[in-house]
Amino acid sequence: MWFPSERLARSGRENAINTWKSSMTMAWMVAIAACYGQEPVRVVVLDYSAAGRGKLETAAKIAQREFRLAGVQTDWHICLGTTAAQPNCGLPPGTYLQVKIVPGSEIRRSGDSMGTALCDLGKRGVLSFVFSSEVKRLAQSASRDFSVILASVMAHEVGHLLGVAHSPSGIMKEGLTARDATDAEKGHLNFSPEDAKALRAAARDMVVSATDGGH
């Protein structure tokens, strides 16, 4: 028979073991990126939803962390959209990927959840969209932070742009739920090891292909 104190002790040990495993996995992925000396994948976030620079910068930092844990260095640039639909920022030189934050109703297609990447699944692309209205809806229904969910959706779409298809679990799973939002806020919604491997290969290929010309 388990007494309450024994249950708590067992739960504490299990949590400690899971935390240790997670930290070791993260450290291993970061070490891989350092060994490769990979050039950063540049991502430009263009906001046409009036989400605000503060929320976007927070989301970009979280997304950058998720890629870093997968062994991929990324460099994120925030651009505020204007009425002329021109980026209000200095764009980075060379090749970069685009994530446009839009309300969603104008371009959302049947089957799209919170975003879409303009490429066939498993193929690479350069342009993706995130629907802020859907991100906000999940944040409100799950009582979670908007920027955290936005970060997961941005990372998901950039993953598609790098040629990674949907996965059974992790950031690249199809569709986010309230449970996923909770995991994301705790830092537990990450790229799977298989997806991380594919992302690292794609990032290396981008560095090579960049010599053929810019964006």
LINQUICOR-V362851 format. One record per residue. RES is the residue in three letters. PHI is phi as a letter, one per 20 degrees, with the letter a starting at -180 (NA if undefined). OMEGA is omega in radians with two decimals (none if undefined). Layout:
[[RES;PHI;OMEGA] [RES;PHI;OMEGA]]
This chain:
[[MET;NA;3.13] [TRP;e;3.03] [PHE;e;-3.11] [PRO;g;-3.11] [SER;f;3.13] [GLU;f;3.10] [ARG;f;3.14] [LEU;f;-3.13] [ALA;f;3.14] [ARG;f;3.12] [SER;f;3.12] [GLY;f;3.12] [ARG;f;3.14] [GLU;f;3.12] [ASN;f;3.14] [ALA;f;3.13] [ILE;f;-3.14] [ASN;f;3.11] [THR;f;3.13] [TRP;f;3.12] [LYS;f;-3.13] [SER;f;-3.12] [SER;f;3.11] [MET;f;3.11] [THR;f;3.13] [MET;f;3.14] [ALA;f;3.13] [TRP;f;-3.14] [MET;f;3.11] [VAL;f;3.13] [ALA;f;3.12] [ILE;f;3.14] [ALA;f;-3.14] [ALA;f;-3.13] [CYS;f;-3.13] [TYR;f;-3.09] [GLY;m;-3.02] [GLN;f;3.00] [GLU;f;-3.10] [PRO;f;2.98] [VAL;e;-3.09] [ARG;e;3.14] [VAL;c;3.09] [VAL;d;3.10] [VAL;d;-3.14] [LEU;d;-3.05] [ASP;e;3.05] [TYR;d;-3.10] [SER;d;-3.10] [ALA;m;3.11] [ALA;f;3.13] [GLY;o;-3.09] [ARG;f;-3.09] [GLY;g;3.14] [LYS;f;-3.13] [LEU;f;3.13] [GLU;f;3.09] [THR;f;3.13] [ALA;f;-3.13] [ALA;f;3.13] [LYS;f;3.12] [ILE;f;3.12] [ALA;f;3.11] [GLN;f;3.12] [ARG;f;-3.12] [GLU;f;3.09] [PHE;f;3.12] [ARG;f;3.10] [LEU;f;3.09] [ALA;e;3.12] [GLY;n;-3.11] [VAL;c;3.09] [GLN;e;3.13] [THR;c;3.13] [ASP;c;-3.01] [TRP;d;3.12] [HIS;c;-3.13] [ILE;e;3.10] [CYS;c;3.10] [LEU;e;-3.13] [GLY;f;3.10] [THR;d;3.14] [THR;f;3.11] [ALA;e;3.13] [ALA;l;3.08] [GLN;d;-3.11] [PRO;f;3.13] [ASN;e;3.13] [CYS;a;3.03] [GLY;e;-3.12] [LEU;f;-3.14] [PRO;f;3.11] [PRO;f;3.05] [GLY;m;-3.07] [THR;e;3.07] [TYR;b;3.08] [LEU;d;-3.10] [GLN;d;2.99] [VAL;c;3.13] [LYS;e;3.10] [ILE;e;-3.07] [VAL;c;3.09] [PRO;g;3.01] [GLY;o;-3.01] [SER;f;-3.05] [GLU;f;-3.01] [ILE;c;-3.10] [ARG;f;-3.13] [ARG;e;3.08] [SER;f;-3.12] [GLY;n;3.08] [ASP;f;3.12] [SER;d;-3.13] [MET;d;3.13] [GLY;a;3.10] [THR;b;3.07] [ALA;d;-3.10] [LEU;e;3.07] [CYS;a;3.05] [ASP;f;3.14] [LEU;g;-3.10] [GLY;n;3.08] [LYS;d;-3.09] [ARG;e;3.13] [GLY;b;-3.13] [VAL;c;-3.05] [LEU;c;3.08] [SER;c;3.13] [PHE;c;3.03] [VAL;c;-3.07] [PHE;e;-3.03] [SER;f;-3.14] [SER;f;3.13] [GLU;f;3.08] [VAL;f;3.14] [LYS;f;-3.13] [ARG;f;3.12] [LEU;f;3.13] [ALA;g;-3.12] [GLN;f;-3.10] [SER;f;-3.13] [ALA;e;-3.11] [SER;l;3.14] [ARG;c;-3.06] [ASP;f;-3.14] [PHE;g;-3.06] [SER;f;3.14] [VAL;f;3.13] [ILE;f;3.10] [LEU;g;3.13] [ALA;f;-3.14] [SER;f;-3.13] [VAL;f;3.11] [MET;f;3.13] [ALA;f;3.12] [HIS;f;-3.10] [GLU;f;3.07] [VAL;f;3.05] [GLY;g;3.08] [HIS;f;-3.14] [LEU;f;3.11] [LEU;e;3.02] [GLY;n;-3.13] [VAL;e;-3.14] [ALA;e;3.13] [HIS;f;-3.14] [SER;c;3.12] [PRO;f;-3.08] [SER;b;3.10] [GLY;n;-3.09] [ILE;g;-3.07] [MET;e;3.06] [LYS;f;-3.08] [GLU;e;3.11] [GLY;n;3.09] [LEU;d;3.10] [THR;d;3.09] [ALA;f;3.11] [ARG;f;3.10] [ASP;f;3.13] [ALA;f;3.09] [THR;f;3.11] [ASP;f;-3.14] [ALA;f;-3.13] [GLU;f;3.10] [LYS;e;-3.11] [GLY;n;-3.08] [HIS;d;3.10] [LEU;d;-3.02] [ASN;c;3.00] [PHE;f;3.08] [SER;f;3.10] [PRO;g;3.13] [GLU;f;3.12] [ASP;f;3.12] [ALA;f;3.11] [LYS;f;3.13] [ALA;f;3.12] [LEU;f;3.13] [ARG;f;3.12] [ALA;f;3.14] [ALA;f;3.13] [ALA;f;3.10] [ARG;f;3.13] [ASP;f;3.14] [MET;f;3.13] [VAL;f;-3.13] [VAL;f;-3.08] [SER;f;-3.13] [ALA;f;3.13] [THR;f;3.14] [ASP;e;-3.13] [GLY;q;-3.13] [GLY;e;-3.11] [HIS;f;none]]
